[in-house]
Amino acid sequence: MTGHISTAPAHHHRPTICFDEWNVWDPARAPGYKGAEELYDVSDMLAVAVWLNVFIRQSKHIGMATVAQSVNVIAPLMTTASGVVKQTTYWPLLLFSRYMRGKALATHVCAETYTGRTFPEWLASTRDLPLLDVSAALSEDGWVNLAVVNIDEERDLETDVPTDSGANGEVQVYTVGGRQNGIRDNNTEENKKVSIHESTWDGKGGKFIFERRSFTLLRWKAQI
């Protein structure tokens, strides 16, 4: 009796997950037999921003994540006879694709948790859902990018943000939603209510107020 044993180099590439065709869709609000054309509001924008944070935090395991769809149907961009409408969900996608690049950073968050109803109902009993959902990335050119979603519909939340440990100069602030918008505000061809509000923050004192029902991206140049 003879045998044969063959050997081959171990494969060192770690397989990653392709998180394909993700998005927010309410079949009751936008049924498929009517074309599934969603009109997204601020609550949907917050949901998309939270999912984008998940992708950054889990980037070690996720090699690709593609939103479905890009244009029309359940999409951040809707075409009209005269142009394109940028829906509420377009703005966090734009900011993440533009700035949340490089290396993911660990974040340590201490915040209150959501106590209301969830769908499905069992979700609330299986884990704590923080009112502040956070991810961070360090870009190749040395910028710290901190993405924060305040899902609380009624309250602004003041939080310690330790930019003094690495900031050099003012902090750039990009906010979508917030006090200027209601939770059901949306964008149509006639009335565009939701977009990016740009401002700056000096970072002194380390306390920043994240507005109710908002997605905020903070950017500062790290001292490396």
C-alpha positions in Angstrom: 0.0 0.0 0.0 1.4 3.3 -1.0 0.3 6.8 -0.2 1.1 10.4 -1.1 1.1 13.5 0.9 1.2 16.9 -0.9 1.8 20.2 0.7 1.1 23.8 -0.4 1.8 27.2 1.1 -0.8 28.4 3.6 -3.1 31.1 2.2 -2.5 34.1 4.3 -5.3 36.2 2.8 -8.2 36.6 5.2 -11.6 36.3 3.4 -13.9 39.3 4.0 -17.6 39.8 3.7 -19.4 41.4 0.8 -22.4 43.2 2.3 -24.4 43.4 -0.9 -27.5 45.5 -1.7 -28.2 47.1 1.7 -30.5 50.0 2.2 -33.6 51.2 4.1 -36.9 50.1 2.6 -40.4 50.3 4.0 -42.6 48.0 1.8 -45.8 49.5 3.2 -44.7 53.1 2.4 -43.2 52.2 -1.0 -44.7 48.9 -2.2 -42.9 47.0 -4.9 -46.0 46.8 -7.2 -45.9 50.6 -7.3 -42.2 50.8 -8.2 -40.8 50.9 -4.7 -39.9 54.6 -5.0 -39.0 55.7 -1.5 -39.3 59.3 -0.4 -36.7 59.3 2.4 -37.0 61.5 5.5 -34.6 62.4 8.3 -35.3 59.1 10.2 -34.1 57.2 7.2 -31.0 59.4 6.9 -30.1 58.5 10.5 -30.6 54.8 9.8 -28.2 54.9 6.8 -25.6 56.8 8.8 -25.8 54.2 11.6 -25.2 51.4 9.1 -22.3 53.3 7.6 -20.8 53.5 11.1 -21.2 49.8 11.4 -19.3 49.2 8.2 -16.4 51.4 9.5 -16.3 49.7 12.9 -16.4 46.2 11.2 -14.1 47.1 8.3 -11.7 44.4 9.3 -14.3 41.9 8.3 -16.1 43.8 5.5 -14.3 44.1 2.2 -17.2 45.6 0.2 -20.5 47.2 1.0 -22.8 48.3 -1.8 -26.0 50.3 -1.4 -29.1 49.4 -3.4 -30.1 51.2 -5.5 -27.9 54.1 -6.5 -30.5 56.0 -8.7 -34.3 55.8 -8.5 -36.5 53.2 -6.7 -35.0 52.8 -3.1 -32.1 55.3 -3.9 -30.4 58.4 -2.6 -30.7 60.0 -6.0 -34.1 60.4 -7.8 -34.3 61.6 -11.4 -37.0 64.0 -12.5 -37.9 65.6 -15.8 -35.7 68.6 -15.0 -32.9 67.1 -13.0 -31.9 65.1 -9.9 -33.2 65.2 -6.4 -30.7 64.5 -3.6 -32.6 62.6 -1.0 -31.9 62.8 2.8 -29.9 59.6 2.6 -27.5 61.0 0.0 -25.8 63.3 2.4 -24.2 60.8 4.8 -23.2 58.6 1.8 -21.5 61.6 0.3 -19.6 62.5 3.6 -18.6 58.9 4.3 -17.3 58.3 0.8 -15.4 61.5 0.8 -13.8 61.5 4.2 -14.1 58.1 6.0 -11.1 56.6 4.4 -7.7 55.2 5.6 -7.6 53.3 8.8 -10.5 52.7 11.2 -9.9 53.9 14.7 -11.2 52.4 17.9 -13.9 54.5 19.6 -15.0 54.3 23.3 -18.4 55.7 23.8 -20.4 56.1 27.1 -23.9 57.2 26.3 -27.5 56.6 27.4 -29.4 53.9 25.6 -32.6 53.9 23.6 -35.7 52.8 25.6 -38.5 53.1 23.1 -40.1 50.5 20.9 -38.2 48.8 18.1 -39.1 46.8 15.0 -38.8 43.9 15.4 -39.9 44.1 19.0 -37.2 41.6 20.2 -34.4 43.9 19.2 -34.7 46.1 22.3 -34.4 43.2 24.6 -31.3 41.7 23.0 -28.9 44.6 23.2 -28.4 48.1 24.4 -28.8 50.7 21.6 -26.8 53.8 22.4 -28.3 57.2 21.6 -24.9 58.2 20.2 -23.6 55.8 17.4 -20.0 56.5 16.5 -17.2 55.5 14.2 -13.8 57.0 13.4 -11.1 56.9 10.7 -7.6 58.3 10.2 -7.0 59.3 6.6 -3.7 58.9 4.9 -3.1 62.6 5.0 -3.4 62.7 8.8 -7.0 63.8 9.3 -9.1 62.3 12.1 -12.7 61.9 11.0 -15.3 61.2 13.7 -18.8 60.3 12.6 -21.5 60.6 15.2 -25.3 59.9 14.9 -27.6 61.2 17.6 -30.7 59.1 17.2 -32.6 60.9 20.0 -35.5 62.7 18.5 -36.0 65.2 21.3 -32.7 65.9 23.0 -29.3 67.4 22.1 -26.5 65.5 23.8 -23.4 67.3 25.1 -20.4 65.0 24.9 -16.7 65.1 25.7 -14.7 64.9 22.5 -10.9 64.7 23.3 -9.6 66.6 20.2 -7.0 68.3 22.4 -5.0 65.1 22.4 -4.4 65.3 18.7 -6.0 68.4 17.2 -4.0 71.1 15.5 -6.2 74.1 14.8 -10.0 74.3 14.4 -12.3 71.4 13.8 -14.4 71.2 10.7 -18.1 70.3 11.3 -20.6 68.8 8.9 -24.1 68.3 10.1 -27.1 66.7 8.5 -30.5 67.0 10.1 -30.4 68.5 13.7 -32.6 71.2 15.1 -33.3 72.8 11.7 -35.1 69.7 10.6 -38.1 67.6 11.8 -37.8 63.8 11.9 -40.2 63.6 8.8 -38.6 66.3 6.7 -37.6 65.1 3.2 -36.4 66.5 -0.1 -38.5 66.9 -3.2 -38.0 68.7 -6.5 -40.1 71.6 -5.1 -38.9 71.7 -1.5 -35.3 70.7 -0.5 -35.3 70.8 3.3 -32.3 68.6 4.2 -28.7 69.1 3.2 -25.2 69.5 4.8 -24.7 72.4 7.2 -21.0 73.4 7.5 -19.4 75.1 10.5 -16.2 75.1 12.6 -15.5 74.4 16.3 -12.4 75.5 18.2 -12.4 72.3 20.3 -11.7 74.2 23.5 -13.0 72.5 26.6 -13.5 69.3 24.6 -17.3 69.4 24.9 -19.4 69.3 21.8 -23.2 69.3 21.4 -24.6 66.8 19.0 -27.9 68.0 17.9 -31.1 65.9 18.2 -31.9 63.7 15.2 -28.6 64.5 13.5 -25.6 63.0 11.8 -22.4 65.0 12.4 -18.9 64.5 11.0 -16.0 66.2 12.9 -12.7 66.5 11.2 -9.4 67.8 12.5 -5.7 67.5 11.6 -3.9 65.2 13.9 -0.5 65.9 15.4 1.4 62.9 14.2 
